[in-house]
Amino acid sequence: MQRSWKDNLFIVLAFVMMGILFYSSSMPYGDQSMTSTLDIWLAGEPLKGLLSHIEFTYAGSPVSVAAKGYIGFVEFFLRKGAHFGSYFLIALFWFLGLRNKTSSLPLTALLSFMLAAGYASFDEFHQGLTPDRTPLLEDILLDCFGAVTGVGIGWVLTDYGVTGKRKKKWKKPVVKSTNR
């Protein structure tokens, strides 16, 4: 009974994360801006010299201190980190909630990933319906990378737990020889 209660709690946490993301995706970009807070916290522009050497393209737009400004550059990484982290948690919660409800860990991993990736696609579609928001395929890919990482961590926690010792020993399939 204890295990079932914990499993259900993880599933509830996955739905809570999905609800938070749905609410967040309903807000226009300007309502989520962190620039005024970052202006205060990062007034001295720490690490600007180091960060100014980073430059790449994301969704067809340049990302650099020169292109976005120091605060915009930092905000970009915070937002993308939130994408990764949110879908990491969603997939991890699904995995931990479903691992005792399915027939195998590979099935649990697949279901957890598909639920997270499907929701990432839905979330980007939802953003496309929100004023001042742009759905991006790159964000879905980033979300999926977070989901794969969450599933992987869930699998390791299931196999090894916090002790570091493998809980289950997987048996190798017996191959019968046809030679007599």
Buried (B, 14 or more C-beta within 10 A) or exposed (E): EEEEEEBEEBBEBBEEBBEEBEEBBEBEEEEBEEEEEBEEEBEEBEEEEEBBEEEEEEEEEEBBBEEBEBBBBBBBEEEBEBBBBBBBBBBBBBBBBBBEBBEEBEEBBEBBBEBBBEBBBBBBEBBEEBEEBEBBEBBBEBBBBBBBBBBBBBBEBBEEEEEEEEEEEEEEEEEEEEEE
